[in-house]
């Protein structure tokens, strides 16, 4: 899918061929048009009406109209607002996202939403909002399925229509690596954290990779920084997995490589370990047997760590 901004003619008009495509796209979505009331007759949407509606949108300097094409055909439109009129609202908005009716349920809507989110993310925005009109249950299910959470129920600013406002944090991709250090009896070493988004949990030593690091290199560096153990090397790959959490003040989507290493049972030690633990929010550490992992009263990540370790032996 190719996403581009709507380009007007030198006279600030929509090119005729494009206006024909846009009119067909709007008319295709008859059910939504009937609900929204944006056009006098949802069964008779005309090019001049579509042109007037888009001209009204583009009169706002913070609005952008984005066109989605697949295999050369116009399959969707998104209208975004980079800054809401309410100064208390810090997030950009998706004012409209619409896909041609004959390609519904083929993933085009999800792809278009993802591309719009990527644009906001690249601009440094950390969340996005939108509103779903009451009665548009299909759209509400679509957006909540993409991770948008209801924030408020109110009337929209333009026409006073009741709607649900939803919001989604825009997560920054992040790479990380960890090491499952096992003692001679098979117990595994874990750190305890308290994260603003996921709460108290236990994790293997490790963390985010630097720009030029491989996962194995980063796992070794993080292990040495957090434990002071310089005599261990990451062994075989145990698993890869993904998780979502807030790192600092930034929502991230983290992809992790986890390796296995074997060493003696001991505590972290070294002149800089305490400072590293303070900086990284490490609250405690301990060695866990497989039975203790299975019965842990607090979350252990990755999930089913005991099973993964059993299967790796």
Backbone bond lengths (Angstrom), bond angles and torsions (degrees), N, CA, C in turn:
res aa  C-N    CA-C-N  psi(-1)  N-CA   C-N-CA  omega(-1)  CA-C   N-CA-C  phi
1 X - - - 1.461 - - 1.524 108.88 -
2 X 1.333 115.94 133.81 1.458 123.16 178.29 1.519 109.01 -108.02
3 X 1.337 116.41 127.36 1.460 121.39 -178.47 1.520 108.86 -113.87
4 X 1.345 116.01 123.56 1.458 121.19 -179.19 1.520 109.95 -135.35
5 X 1.333 115.51 155.68 1.462 120.51 176.18 1.523 109.99 -75.82
6 X 1.323 115.69 145.75 1.458 120.65 176.30 1.525 109.14 -63.00
7 X 1.322 116.41 123.37 1.463 122.19 179.13 1.524 109.32 -104.99
8 X 1.337 117.11 124.87 1.458 122.15 179.83 1.527 110.78 -92.17
9 X 1.323 115.99 163.60 1.459 121.85 175.29 1.532 108.95 -73.42
10 X 1.347 118.17 170.03 1.473 120.20 176.45 1.530 112.88 -56.85
11 X 1.331 117.02 -24.79 1.468 120.67 177.73 1.523 112.09 -89.13
12 X 1.351 116.30 9.91 1.462 122.35 178.26 1.525 112.64 66.40
13 X 1.307 115.14 33.28 1.459 120.94 175.60 1.532 109.15 -108.85
14 X 1.341 115.14 162.41 1.455 120.74 172.73 1.519 107.95 -83.44
15 X 1.324 119.09 129.00 1.474 119.99 177.98 1.526 110.73 -51.57
16 X 1.324 115.95 141.82 1.468 121.08 -171.56 1.528 112.47 -57.58
17 X 1.332 117.20 -45.09 1.467 119.46 -178.13 1.526 110.82 -64.15
18 X 1.317 116.04 -39.82 1.460 119.94 178.68 1.520 110.63 -67.35
19 X 1.318 118.08 -39.78 1.462 120.95 178.81 1.523 110.87 -61.52
20 X 1.328 117.00 -36.47 1.468 120.55 176.46 1.528 110.48 -62.51
21 X 1.345 115.92 -43.53 1.467 119.83 177.94 1.527 111.45 -63.21
22 X 1.321 116.13 -44.12 1.458 120.19 -178.69 1.528 111.34 -64.71
23 X 1.308 116.83 -39.88 1.467 120.17 178.97 1.514 110.78 -62.18
24 X 1.322 116.31 -42.77 1.469 119.84 177.81 1.524 110.86 -62.88
25 X 1.341 116.73 -39.17 1.460 120.99 179.68 1.524 110.91 -63.83
26 X 1.322 116.93 -45.81 1.462 120.49 178.28 1.521 110.84 -64.13
27 X 1.320 117.41 -43.25 1.463 120.99 -177.54 1.520 111.49 -67.47
28 X 1.329 116.86 -31.04 1.469 121.26 178.48 1.524 112.09 -57.95
29 X 1.325 115.78 -33.47 1.460 120.79 -174.67 1.525 110.45 -96.48
30 X 1.316 113.95 60.54 1.462 120.69 -173.65 1.530 112.32 -62.41
31 X 1.326 117.63 -39.70 1.461 121.22 -177.85 1.525 111.22 -62.25
32 X 1.329 116.52 -42.91 1.461 119.41 178.33 1.517 110.85 -67.58
33 X 1.323 117.44 -41.60 1.459 119.79 -178.98 1.521 111.33 -62.78
34 X 1.326 116.75 -37.45 1.460 119.93 178.03 1.531 110.96 -65.22
35 X 1.328 116.46 -36.89 1.462 120.60 -179.80 1.518 111.27 -73.23
36 X 1.322 117.12 -41.02 1.467 120.51 -173.77 1.520 112.84 -75.25
37 X 1.338 117.36 -33.00 1.449 120.42 -176.59 1.514 113.68 72.35
38 X 1.325 117.12 19.74 1.461 120.43 -177.90 1.523 112.78 -72.44
39 X 1.333 116.68 -21.15 1.459 120.66 179.82 1.529 109.55 -125.41
40 X 1.335 117.47 145.33 1.477 120.22 -176.47 1.518 113.14 -57.22
41 X 1.331 117.10 -40.87 1.463 120.97 -178.44 1.531 108.02 -132.64
42 X 1.335 118.41 106.34 1.471 119.81 -178.09 1.522 113.35 -64.49
43 X 1.331 116.96 -13.85 1.466 120.62 177.97 1.526 112.31 -93.26
44 X 1.313 116.54 -1.63 1.471 119.89 -178.03 1.529 108.96 -145.62
45 X 1.327 115.89 69.01 1.461 121.62 179.68 1.518 108.25 -88.92
46 X 1.322 116.07 126.26 1.460 120.74 -172.46 1.529 111.43 -110.62
47 X 1.341 116.04 154.67 1.469 119.51 -177.99 1.521 113.48 -54.81
48 X 1.335 117.40 -41.41 1.456 119.12 -178.15 1.535 111.80 -65.86
49 X 1.338 116.70 -29.01 1.459 119.93 176.98 1.530 111.07 -71.38
50 X 1.322 115.90 -41.77 1.462 119.80 177.64 1.525 109.87 -64.29
51 X 1.318 117.37 -43.31 1.463 120.98 179.25 1.524 110.71 -60.78
52 X 1.338 116.85 -41.49 1.464 120.43 -179.96 1.528 111.11 -67.15
53 X 1.332 116.42 -39.81 1.470 120.03 179.83 1.529 110.82 -64.02
54 X 1.333 117.23 -42.58 1.462 120.39 -179.64 1.528 111.12 -72.22
55 X 1.335 117.04 -34.35 1.465 119.50 176.67 1.529 110.46 -63.85
56 X 1.330 116.54 -37.95 1.466 120.27 177.10 1.531 110.62 -63.71
57 X 1.326 116.32 -40.81 1.468 119.58 178.01 1.527 110.46 -63.85
58 X 1.324 116.76 -47.45 1.456 121.55 -174.43 1.527 112.85 -72.15
59 X 1.323 117.21 -9.53 1.466 119.97 176.18 1.529 111.15 -67.99
60 X 1.324 116.22 -18.92 1.460 120.96 177.53 1.529 108.49 -89.40
61 X 1.328 117.92 125.55 1.481 119.71 -174.98 1.527 114.22 -65.38
62 X 1.318 118.04 -20.58 1.454 120.21 -178.50 1.525 113.14 -92.05
63 X 1.317 117.65 3.55 1.469 122.13 -178.14 1.526 109.71 -94.44
64 X 1.330 115.35 140.94 1.460 121.70 172.97 1.523 108.52 -131.79
65 X 1.324 116.40 133.46 1.454 122.35 176.20 1.522 107.90 -102.43
66 X 1.322 116.33 121.42 1.459 122.26 -175.53 1.520 109.76 -113.92
67 X 1.319 115.96 135.38 1.463 122.58 -178.29 1.516 109.58 -111.09
68 X 1.313 116.49 132.71 1.462 122.38 -179.24 1.518 109.47 -108.90
69 X 1.325 116.16 125.99 1.460 121.38 178.46 1.524 110.25 -121.52
70 X 1.304 115.30 142.50 1.457 122.42 175.36 1.516 107.75 -132.80
71 X 1.324 115.66 123.11 1.466 121.65 -176.75 1.525 111.09 54.33
72 X 1.330 115.60 38.07 1.452 121.63 176.59 1.510 115.52 84.43
73 X 1.318 118.38 -10.11 1.455 121.87 -176.55 1.524 110.88 -98.45
74 X 1.339 117.25 140.69 1.455 121.64 173.67 1.527 109.09 -70.77
75 X 1.341 116.82 114.72 1.463 120.23 -177.89 1.514 112.70 -115.57
76 X 1.342 118.55 -7.68 1.445 118.54 -178.72 1.507 112.46 -167.43
77 X 1.319 114.79 165.50 1.456 122.33 177.23 1.525 108.14 -141.84
78 X 1.311 115.92 143.45 1.459 121.88 173.80 1.520 108.07 -133.87
79 X 1.326 116.19 136.69 1.456 122.13 176.19 1.518 107.24 -117.15
80 X 1.315 116.92 122.68 1.462 121.08 -175.25 1.521 110.77 -119.11
81 X 1.319 114.41 155.72 1.465 122.67 178.96 1.517 107.08 -127.60
82 X 1.328 117.19 115.41 1.460 119.93 -174.25 1.521 112.77 -75.10
83 X 1.336 117.34 -27.60 1.460 120.76 178.91 1.519 109.61 -140.46
84 X 1.317 116.53 125.88 1.457 121.96 -179.60 1.531 109.75 -76.03
85 X 1.339 117.87 147.49 1.472 119.60 178.65 1.531 113.61 -59.70
86 X 1.333 116.85 -26.89 1.460 120.31 179.02 1.531 109.06 -79.14
87 X 1.331 118.50 114.12 1.475 119.74 -177.87 1.520 113.61 -63.66
88 X 1.339 117.58 -16.55 1.458 120.48 177.96 1.526 112.26 -80.06
89 X 1.333 116.99 -8.54 1.467 122.08 -179.99 1.528 108.46 -100.83
90 X 1.335 118.51 109.29 1.468 120.54 -174.60 1.519 114.46 -86.32
91 X 1.332 117.76 -6.17 1.462 120.03 -168.63 1.523 112.54 -98.62
92 X 1.335 117.02 151.81 1.463 120.59 168.03 1.529 109.94 -72.56
93 X 1.327 115.27 165.18 1.467 120.87 -177.06 1.521 110.86 -127.45
94 X 1.319 115.34 149.11 1.460 122.19 163.67 1.523 106.15 -99.06
95 X 1.320 115.66 109.36 1.457 119.57 -177.08 1.512 112.63 -81.47
96 X 1.323 116.31 -30.54 1.467 121.63 179.52 1.508 108.52 -154.85
97 X 1.314 115.69 138.71 1.462 121.54 169.24 1.515 106.52 -140.92
98 X 1.317 115.74 117.18 1.459 120.34 -173.34 1.523 109.62 -137.60
99 X 1.317 115.61 136.96 1.462 122.55 -178.90 1.519 108.91 -121.38
100 X 1.326 116.70 146.04 1.464 121.33 178.87 1.527 110.70 -54.07
101 X 1.314 115.94 135.72 1.466 121.11 -173.15 1.524 112.66 -60.26
102 X 1.316 118.10 -34.54 1.460 119.05 -175.07 1.527 113.23 -77.92
103 X 1.353 117.33 -3.32 1.470 119.57 174.41 1.531 111.10 -118.41
104 X 1.326 116.11 16.24 1.465 118.56 174.24 1.529 109.67 -60.17
105 X 1.337 115.72 150.44 1.463 123.84 176.59 1.531 112.59 66.66
106 X 1.304 117.22 24.69 1.464 121.19 175.39 1.528 112.23 -115.51
107 X 1.305 116.97 9.14 1.454 120.95 177.96 1.512 115.32 90.82
108 X 1.337 117.65 -1.12 1.461 119.70 -178.05 1.532 111.75 -66.22
109 X 1.329 116.27 -39.60 1.452 119.24 179.97 1.519 111.88 -63.61
110 X 1.321 116.65 -43.97 1.463 120.54 177.90 1.527 111.03 -62.81
111 X 1.314 115.98 -41.62 1.457 119.41 -179.29 1.522 110.71 -66.15
112 X 1.321 116.56 -42.00 1.453 120.19 179.23 1.529 110.54 -63.97
113 X 1.333 116.80 -44.34 1.462 120.15 178.12 1.526 110.81 -60.31
114 X 1.325 116.92 -41.07 1.458 120.86 179.62 1.526 111.77 -63.69
115 X 1.319 116.93 -40.83 1.461 120.36 179.02 1.523 111.48 -66.21
116 X 1.323 116.99 -38.56 1.464 120.46 176.85 1.528 110.16 -64.29
117 X 1.323 116.33 -44.69 1.466 120.03 178.07 1.528 110.86 -60.59
118 X 1.325 116.81 -39.94 1.469 120.62 179.08 1.526 111.23 -61.00
119 X 1.321 116.89 -37.50 1.467 120.39 179.06 1.527 110.24 -64.70
120 X 1.317 116.17 -44.54 1.465 119.34 178.21 1.523 110.85 -65.21
121 X 1.327 116.14 -41.66 1.464 120.45 -179.28 1.539 110.24 -62.14
122 X 1.314 116.79 -42.67 1.466 121.39 179.54 1.521 111.74 -64.74
123 X 1.327 115.96 -26.35 1.467 120.72 178.25 1.519 111.89 -85.06
124 X 1.332 116.94 3.72 1.450 120.74 177.59 1.511 115.01 86.67
125 X 1.328 117.47 10.73 1.467 119.66 179.09 1.522 109.26 -81.15
126 X 1.318 116.19 146.18 1.460 120.44 -172.88 1.517 114.26 -107.11
127 X 1.333 118.09 -5.64 1.466 121.13 178.29 1.517 108.11 -161.97
128 X 1.320 116.20 164.77 1.465 121.35 178.00 1.520 108.43 -140.20
129 X 1.331 116.32 148.57 1.460 122.07 179.73 1.520 110.16 -123.81
130 X 1.313 114.80 162.19 1.457 122.55 173.62 1.516 108.14 -159.31
131 X 1.319 116.48 169.56 1.458 121.62 178.58 1.525 109.22 -127.50
132 X 1.322 116.68 138.46 1.460 123.29 177.51 1.518 108.26 -115.57
133 X 1.319 116.04 125.18 1.457 120.53 -178.50 1.522 111.21 -64.81
134 X 1.323 116.20 143.17 1.455 120.12 173.93 1.525 109.55 -56.20
135 X 1.296 117.00 136.70 1.463 121.79 -179.02 1.510 113.79 95.91
136 X 1.332 117.39 -14.02 1.467 120.60 178.96 1.527 108.52 -93.32
137 X 1.329 115.27 67.82 1.465 120.81 -174.29 1.523 112.41 -64.40
138 X 1.320 116.21 -33.53 1.466 119.02 179.59 1.524 110.87 -63.91
139 X 1.341 116.50 -42.74 1.461 120.04 179.36 1.524 111.06 -67.23
140 X 1.339 116.65 -38.57 1.462 119.34 179.17 1.527 110.61 -62.29
141 X 1.323 117.17 -41.50 1.463 120.91 177.99 1.533 110.57 -66.42
142 X 1.319 116.74 -38.54 1.467 120.88 179.13 1.526 110.84 -60.92
143 X 1.319 116.66 -50.62 1.458 119.69 -174.84 1.524 112.39 -71.62
144 X 1.308 118.03 -39.56 1.463 118.57 177.54 1.531 110.06 -65.70
145 X 1.327 117.06 -32.01 1.459 120.43 175.94 1.517 112.87 -65.65
146 X 1.328 117.03 -21.50 1.464 121.83 177.38 1.529 112.32 -92.46
147 X 1.329 116.49 5.10 1.457 119.43 176.39 1.507 115.44 98.71
148 X 1.324 118.39 6.86 1.461 121.28 176.28 1.524 109.53 -79.96
149 X 1.335 115.75 135.97 1.453 121.20 -176.61 1.528 110.26 -113.81
150 X 1.351 117.17 135.97 1.475 119.46 177.52 1.521 111.23 -58.53
151 X 1.322 114.88 134.56 1.454 121.15 -176.76 1.528 111.68 -114.44
152 X 1.337 116.41 -36.80 1.461 120.72 -177.75 1.517 108.87 -163.58
153 X 1.333 115.41 161.24 1.463 121.32 172.34 1.525 107.11 -121.40
154 X 1.329 115.81 123.32 1.462 119.84 -176.23 1.521 109.51 -158.15
155 X 1.300 116.27 -175.08 1.470 121.05 176.54 1.520 109.24 -99.40
156 X 1.341 115.84 144.45 1.458 118.63 -177.89 1.523 110.62 -72.88
157 X 1.341 115.08 159.12 1.456 120.46 -173.62 1.521 113.04 -72.26
158 X 1.313 117.51 -31.14 1.460 120.00 -172.39 1.513 112.89 -78.97
159 X 1.329 117.16 -46.74 1.464 119.71 -172.35 1.522 113.56 -127.85
160 X 1.319 117.34 4.26 1.449 119.60 178.36 1.512 114.57 68.10
161 X 1.334 117.49 26.20 1.463 121.17 -179.78 1.528 110.04 -82.82
162 X 1.315 118.51 136.61 1.474 119.89 178.30 1.524 110.72 -66.23
163 X 1.319 115.82 136.78 1.461 120.08 -177.25 1.520 109.70 -155.56
164 X 1.321 114.21 164.60 1.458 122.54 174.71 1.524 108.58 -104.85
165 X 1.320 116.19 126.54 1.462 121.44 176.06 1.523 107.81 -89.86
166 X 1.340 116.18 131.68 1.459 121.93 179.16 1.520 109.72 -122.01
167 X 1.323 115.44 155.61 1.463 120.59 -178.62 1.528 109.22 -140.68
168 X 1.330 115.25 145.37 1.459 120.82 177.54 1.520 109.54 -136.69
169 X 1.344 118.10 126.07 1.470 119.04 171.87 1.529 109.61 -65.46
170 X 1.314 115.64 140.89 1.464 120.76 177.16 1.519 108.27 -96.32
171 X 1.306 116.07 108.13 1.449 120.49 -172.08 1.529 111.56 -84.66
172 X 1.324 114.54 139.05 1.449 122.08 178.37 1.531 109.47 -88.49
173 X 1.333 118.38 128.27 1.470 119.30 176.38 1.525 110.76 -61.68
174 X 1.323 115.69 138.81 1.464 120.79 -179.83 1.523 109.20 -143.96
175 X 1.333 116.93 137.37 1.466 121.90 177.60 1.519 109.32 -101.86
176 X 1.323 116.06 142.80 1.465 120.63 179.91 1.519 109.45 -148.66
177 X 1.324 115.53 166.63 1.466 121.38 176.74 1.519 108.60 -148.82
178 X 1.343 115.59 149.29 1.463 121.95 -178.13 1.530 109.94 -139.09
179 X 1.325 114.34 166.47 1.460 120.51 179.34 1.523 108.96 -129.50
180 X 1.323 115.95 126.49 1.458 121.76 171.44 1.516 107.74 -88.61
181 X 1.333 116.45 101.40 1.456 121.28 -179.17 1.527 108.39 -89.17
182 X 1.328 116.34 123.45 1.468 122.50 -178.11 1.520 110.05 -110.78
183 X 1.351 115.75 135.72 1.463 119.27 175.64 1.530 109.42 -84.47
184 X 1.346 119.13 176.68 1.478 120.12 -176.87 1.525 114.21 -58.52
185 X 1.355 118.08 -23.47 1.457 120.49 178.91 1.522 113.17 -93.02
186 X 1.331 117.16 1.16 1.457 120.73 178.06 1.509 115.19 92.04
187 X 1.352 118.19 2.37 1.461 120.48 175.89 1.531 109.22 -70.24
188 X 1.337 116.85 150.50 1.466 121.96 -176.01 1.525 109.23 -116.25
189 X 1.329 115.40 145.12 1.460 122.07 -176.38 1.524 109.92 -93.73
190 X 1.356 117.20 130.91 1.462 122.03 -177.60 1.524 111.17 -135.72
191 X 1.334 115.36 150.98 1.455 123.21 172.63 1.535 109.72 -104.43
192 X 1.332 116.02 151.27 1.466 122.37 178.21 1.527 108.94 -105.50
193 X 1.353 115.39 132.79 1.459 122.56 179.68 1.527 109.66 -128.76
194 X 1.338 115.01 163.93 1.465 121.25 170.51 1.517 107.07 -133.58
195 X 1.333 116.02 104.23 1.465 122.10 -175.80 1.526 110.34 -98.81
196 X 1.331 116.04 142.02 1.458 120.75 -176.10 1.526 112.08 -60.96
197 X 1.332 117.48 -27.61 1.463 120.64 -177.02 1.517 112.68 -96.14
198 X 1.319 118.78 -41.08 1.472 120.08 -173.71 1.518 113.44 -109.37
199 X 1.342 118.09 -3.77 1.453 120.61 175.46 1.527 113.13 81.26
200 X 1.329 115.24 -161.64 1.462 121.39 -178.36 1.528 109.90 -72.16
201 X 1.336 116.02 136.16 1.465 120.58 -179.62 1.523 108.79 -161.73
202 X 1.334 115.52 168.86 1.467 123.03 -179.80 1.523 109.25 -117.20
203 X 1.322 115.68 137.38 1.464 122.17 -176.57 1.521 110.78 -135.09
204 X 1.321 114.70 154.54 1.466 121.72 171.60 1.525 110.16 -71.33
205 X 1.332 119.43 154.79 1.460 120.78 174.04 1.535 110.39 -57.37
206 X 1.315 115.17 140.85 1.458 119.55 178.96 1.511 111.25 147.98
207 X 1.336 116.16 -174.88 1.455 120.24 -179.78 1.508 111.68 171.64
208 X 1.316 115.01 -162.24 1.453 121.59 -174.41 1.515 113.86 -67.87
209 X 1.330 114.76 146.69 1.465 121.11 179.80 1.521 110.59 -86.93
210 X 1.319 115.46 147.42 1.453 120.40 170.33 1.524 109.43 -78.41
211 X 1.321 116.25 164.42 1.471 120.74 -169.45 1.521 113.22 -57.18
212 X 1.335 117.71 -37.58 1.457 120.95 -173.28 1.520 112.76 -101.56
213 X 1.337 118.76 12.27 1.451 121.54 -175.46 1.520 112.75 -95.19
214 X 1.319 115.58 143.59 1.456 120.59 166.50 1.521 107.66 -80.48
215 X 1.346 118.39 160.54 1.467 119.52 177.29 1.525 113.13 -55.68
216 X 1.325 117.94 -41.08 1.464 119.74 -179.05 1.535 110.85 -65.80
217 X 1.320 117.25 -42.25 1.466 120.27 178.45 1.530 111.03 -62.79
218 X 1.326 115.75 -43.64 1.456 119.13 -179.93 1.512 112.58 -66.25
219 X 1.339 116.03 -38.64 1.468 119.62 178.21 1.521 110.61 -60.57
220 X 1.337 117.46 -42.79 1.463 121.36 -179.88 1.532 110.71 -66.19
221 X 1.313 117.35 -44.83 1.473 119.66 -179.99 1.525 110.98 -61.80
222 X 1.337 116.75 -46.83 1.459 120.15 -179.01 1.532 110.96 -63.50
223 X 1.324 117.29 -40.50 1.462 120.67 179.13 1.522 110.58 -60.06
224 X 1.326 117.70 -44.89 1.458 120.97 -178.65 1.531 111.49 -68.26
225 X 1.349 116.53 -38.65 1.467 119.31 179.95 1.521 111.53 -66.28
226 X 1.326 117.47 -39.93 1.459 121.05 -172.14 1.530 113.45 -86.77
227 X 1.326 117.80 -23.73 1.467 119.94 -177.21 1.521 113.85 -116.04
228 X 1.327 117.54 -23.47 1.452 120.86 -173.31 1.513 113.44 79.20
229 X 1.339 116.99 3.52 1.470 120.53 -179.00 1.525 108.87 -84.69
230 X 1.303 116.58 114.15 1.461 120.68 -176.19 1.523 112.97 -106.61
231 X 1.338 116.88 3.65 1.462 120.46 -176.44 1.523 113.27 -104.42
232 X 1.339 117.11 12.35 1.463 120.34 -178.91 1.520 110.43 -112.24
233 X 1.314 116.32 151.56 1.459 123.15 176.02 1.529 108.40 -129.60
234 X 1.341 118.79 136.88 1.459 119.85 175.47 1.522 110.69 -59.93
235 X 1.323 116.16 131.06 1.461 121.47 179.16 1.502 111.70 -96.54
236 X 1.313 117.73 -133.02 1.469 120.30 -176.39 1.524 112.29 -68.49
237 X 1.323 115.34 156.04 1.462 121.80 177.21 1.525 109.16 -73.23
238 X 1.318 116.34 124.80 1.461 121.06 177.90 1.521 110.71 -82.14
239 X 1.331 117.04 -46.71 1.463 120.93 -179.41 1.519 108.82 -172.02
240 X 1.310 115.90 169.07 1.462 122.80 164.43 1.512 106.98 -122.05
241 X 1.327 116.02 149.29 1.460 118.89 177.33 1.522 108.86 -158.16
242 X 1.327 115.98 169.68 1.455 121.76 -177.95 1.522 109.28 -125.97
243 X 1.316 115.58 146.21 1.465 119.63 176.03 1.523 110.32 -147.56
244 X 1.316 115.97 159.14 1.459 123.13 -179.36 1.517 109.14 -119.33
245 X 1.318 116.04 129.28 1.458 120.49 178.68 1.524 107.77 -161.69
246 X 1.328 116.34 177.42 1.457 121.53 178.88 1.521 109.20 -103.41
247 X 1.308 116.21 121.15 1.451 122.56 179.19 1.529 107.48 -106.65
248 X 1.355 116.59 113.73 1.456 118.23 -169.20 1.516 107.75 66.11
249 X 1.309 116.77 -121.50 1.462 121.32 175.24 1.525 111.64 -109.17
250 X 1.338 116.87 12.84 1.460 120.55 -172.02 1.523 110.21 -110.43
251 X 1.342 118.62 121.51 1.470 119.87 172.93 1.530 109.33 -69.35
252 X 1.326 116.77 127.89 1.458 120.58 -176.90 1.521 110.64 -125.39
253 X 1.324 114.49 155.66 1.464 123.66 170.27 1.519 105.00 -115.79
254 X 1.315 115.26 105.11 1.462 120.34 -169.49 1.519 111.99 -104.21
255 X 1.327 115.57 132.35 1.465 122.82 175.39 1.522 107.63 -106.94
256 X 1.344 116.73 123.54 1.454 121.36 -172.54 1.531 112.08 -119.18
257 X 1.327 115.81 138.90 1.459 123.37 166.53 1.530 107.40 -100.88
258 X 1.324 116.95 133.83 1.460 120.86 -179.86 1.528 109.09 -122.66
259 X 1.344 115.40 125.03 1.455 122.78 -178.62 1.530 109.87 -110.67
260 X 1.320 115.92 165.83 1.458 122.84 178.38 1.531 109.24 -112.70
261 X 1.334 115.85 139.98 1.460 121.54 173.40 1.523 108.42 -140.74
262 X 1.322 117.27 154.88 1.464 122.70 179.90 1.520 109.30 -119.43
263 X 1.338 115.52 137.33 1.454 119.48 179.99 1.507 111.39 -163.33
264 X 1.336 117.71 177.08 1.465 120.99 -179.94 1.527 111.33 -71.27
265 X 1.328 115.52 158.98 1.455 120.91 175.73 1.533 108.49 -80.16
266 X 1.311 116.95 123.02 1.463 121.68 -175.91 1.526 109.32 -163.19
267 X 1.324 115.87 171.37 1.458 121.98 177.25 1.528 109.43 -97.17
268 X 1.335 117.21 156.73 1.467 119.28 172.37 1.527 110.22 -58.04
269 X 1.318 115.87 144.09 1.467 120.10 -178.73 1.519 109.30 -153.31
270 X 1.327 115.63 149.90 1.455 120.14 178.66 1.511 110.39 142.12
271 X 1.328 117.86 157.91 1.470 121.18 -173.97 1.515 115.11 -67.30
272 X 1.327 117.45 -22.15 1.464 119.46 -175.32 1.530 113.40 -111.23
273 X 1.325 117.91 -1.40 1.463 120.59 -174.22 1.525 111.92 -62.53
274 X 1.328 117.79 -45.18 1.470 120.10 -177.48 1.523 111.35 -60.39
275 X 1.329 116.93 -41.26 1.461 120.23 179.54 1.520 111.25 -65.95
276 X 1.336 116.54 -39.31 1.466 120.15 177.64 1.522 110.38 -62.62
277 X 1.312 116.92 -42.98 1.461 120.19 -179.90 1.526 110.88 -63.38
278 X 1.309 117.72 -39.27 1.467 120.75 177.29 1.518 110.70 -64.06
279 X 1.329 116.96 -46.03 1.464 120.94 -179.25 1.523 111.87 -62.68
280 X 1.324 117.13 -36.60 1.450 120.56 -173.69 1.533 113.26 -96.38
281 X 1.310 116.96 0.67 1.455 119.97 176.73 1.517 114.47 74.30
282 X 1.332 116.97 27.65 1.470 120.64 177.30 1.531 108.16 -78.45
283 X 1.325 116.11 122.79 1.458 121.42 -174.55 1.528 113.30 -93.61
284 X 1.327 117.19 -32.87 1.465 121.26 -175.78 1.520 108.58 -165.27
285 X 1.351 116.57 173.51 1.456 121.97 174.51 1.512 108.97 -147.11
286 X 1.336 115.00 159.34 1.464 120.22 174.77 1.520 109.51 -169.15
287 X 1.322 115.19 162.12 1.458 122.14 173.04 1.528 108.34 -94.49
288 X 1.339 116.11 137.18 1.463 122.17 -176.54 1.531 109.99 -119.75
289 X 1.331 116.16 129.89 1.468 119.63 170.22 1.527 108.42 -76.64
290 X 1.333 116.46 166.48 1.472 119.58 178.91 1.526 110.65 -61.76
291 X 1.330 117.02 -38.80 1.459 120.09 179.75 1.527 110.49 -65.23
292 X 1.317 116.64 -40.57 1.462 120.16 178.67 1.527 111.12 -65.75
293 X 1.323 117.00 -36.80 1.466 119.82 175.89 1.520 111.08 -60.58
294 X 1.324 116.01 -43.61 1.465 120.64 -178.08 1.517 111.64 -65.62
295 X 1.346 117.53 -25.99 1.461 121.47 -176.31 1.522 112.27 -109.86
296 X 1.323 118.44 15.80 1.465 121.78 -174.08 1.526 111.41 -60.59
297 X 1.339 118.40 130.25 1.463 120.91 -179.89 1.523 112.99 -76.22
298 X 1.326 117.96 -16.43 1.459 123.04 178.40 1.521 109.28 -119.28
299 X 1.330 118.39 153.54 1.469 120.42 -177.22 1.518 113.06 -58.71
300 X 1.322 115.28 138.43 1.464 123.09 174.11 1.520 107.15 -116.37
301 X 1.325 116.44 129.86 1.460 121.15 -177.46 1.527 109.91 -118.51
302 X 1.364 117.16 140.47 1.459 125.95 0.59 1.522 112.23 -71.55
303 X 1.326 116.94 159.19 1.465 119.42 178.10 1.537 111.00 -58.43
304 X 1.322 115.54 149.23 1.461 122.46 178.51 1.525 112.02 59.88
305 X 1.331 115.93 36.86 1.461 119.83 179.69 1.525 111.02 -59.88
306 X 1.335 117.09 -40.60 1.471 119.61 -179.69 1.521 111.13 -59.24
307 X 1.326 116.78 -44.01 1.475 119.68 179.81 1.524 110.76 -64.36
308 X 1.315 117.57 -42.29 1.458 121.13 179.51 1.529 111.04 -60.28
309 X 1.337 116.08 -41.79 1.464 119.75 179.71 1.517 110.69 -68.21
310 X 1.330 117.17 -40.71 1.473 120.26 178.04 1.531 110.72 -60.20
311 X 1.335 116.08 -42.61 1.456 120.57 -176.64 1.522 112.09 -72.34
312 X 1.335 117.02 -21.19 1.463 119.67 -178.30 1.526 112.68 -82.50
313 X 1.334 117.85 -12.15 1.455 120.37 -175.87 1.516 111.71 -85.66
